[in-house]
Amino acid sequence: MDDDTIMLISVGCAVGIVLALPFTLIASIHGCIAYSRTRKWQKQRSALQSVSMDGTEEPLVGAEGSDDDFEDTEDEAERATRDEEERKDRTLTFGQKFRSEYKKCWSGKTAQALQKEKERKDRRELAKEVAKELERRERRRAKRSARGLNSEAETLPLYTKS
């Protein structure tokens, strides 16, 4: 081999490494993310298995403060599909779950999914505010009835200047 061939091979290797570096970096970052999610899933799964071995299927701490009370029909359908996925995930091995998480990392969230998530969050916040307002009104009515005041004034519409 002469000097030109050796130089051409070394430059080709250097360019290949420079071009492969970003892909390798991105792939390793996604791999780390998928691995951490899979480890988290594995810990939760082992905790659930230890609880099921104790004979208690119900969690020790209740989910009283969860957002399940403020869901509409779309949220309930999505929660049902999520529960179905979780049920299927129980049978997966660590490697299978890692591959599925890796695929999720590469696909990412679309703009439609982000918009849908934001709308769901806004609906839940609105539902919480409405529920708080209704509870506040009920407390007011209870206080007024306890004091013996007339509750007809509360049912009348408010006068507003136009």
N, C-alpha and C positions, 0 to 999 in steps of 0.2 A: 504494500500500500504506500502510496506516495503522500506527501504532506497535504495536498489539496483534498484528498478523500477523507483523511483523518479530520481535517478542519471542517469539512462539510458535515460529517457525522456528529461531531461535537456541537456545532451550531444547531443542527437539527434536534439533538437531544435537549439542548438548552431551551430552544423555542417550544418544544413539546412540554417540558416541565413548566415553563412560564404559562403556557396555555392551559395545562391541566391543573395548575394550582388553584385557580378560583373555583373550578368545579369540585375539586377535592375538599376545599375549605367549606363550601356550602353543603356538600354531602355529609361531611363530618359534623357540622353544626346541627343539621337536621337529625342525624343519627343520635347525637347527644340529647336533643329534645325528646325524640321518640323513646330513647332508653330511659330517661327520667320519668316520662309519663308511664311507661310500662312498669318500672319499679314501684311507682306510686300505686298503680293498679294491683300489682302483686301483693303489696303490703295490705291494701284494703281487702283483697280477696282472702289473704291468710287470716286477717282479723275476723272476717265474717265466718270463715271456717271454724275458728276457735270458738266463736260465739255459738255456732250451730252444734258444736260438739258438747257444749255445756247444756244443751237442751232448750235454750231460750232462743226462739226465733225472732222475738221482738227486740228492737234496740233498747238499751237501758235508758237512754235519754230520748225523750219524746221530741218530735219535730213540730212543736206547737207554734213556734215563731217562723215557720217556713212560709214561702210565698204560694203554696198550693191553694190557699183559700181565695186567692185573687187571680184565678186563671179563667180564661174564657174557653170556648170550644176548640179554637185553634191550638191553644196552649195544651189543652188536655190531649188532643190528638198527637201533638209532638211529644208530650211526656209519655204517652203510650208507646210510641215508636222507640223512644229512648229506653224505656223499661224493657222492651223486647230485645233491643241491642244488648243491654246489660245482661239479660237472661242468656243470650247466645254467648256472650263473652265469658260466662262462667265455665264453659267447656273448653275454652281455648288454652293452649299452652303458652309459655312465656315467649317463645319464638314467633308463634302465630300472632300474638298480640303485638309484639314489636313490629312485625311487618305491616300490620294494619295501621299502627300509629305512625310508622314511617311514611306510608302512603298519604295519611291525613296531613302530615307536615308538608309534603310536596304539593298537595293540592291546595291547601290553605282555605281561607274563607273567601267566598266571592263577595262582590259588592251587594248582591241581593241578600245574601245571608246576613251580612252586617246590618243592612237596612231593616231586615225582618227582626233581628235581635233588638235593635234600637226601638222599633215600634212595640215589641213585646214588653220591653222595659218601661216604656212610657205608659202603656195600658195598665201595667201592674201598679205603677206609681199613682195613676189616676184612680184606680180601683181602691187602693189603700186610702187615698185622701177622701174619697166618697164614703168609705166605711167609717173613717174617723169622724166625718161630719155627721153621719147618721147616728153614731153613738153619742156624739155631743148633743144632738137634738133630743135624743131619748133621755139623756141625763137631765137636760133642761126641763123637759116635760115632767119627769119624775119629781124634780125639785118643786116645780110649780104646783103639781097636784098635791104634794106633801104640804105645801104652804096653804093650799086651798084657793089659789088664784084661778081666775078664769082662763082656760086654755084656748078659748075661741079666738082671742087676739093673735095667737101664733098661727092659726090656720088661715087668717085673712091675708090677702096679698098686700105687700108693702106699697106705699104710695111713693111714686118717684115723679119728679118734675120732668117734663119732656121739652 
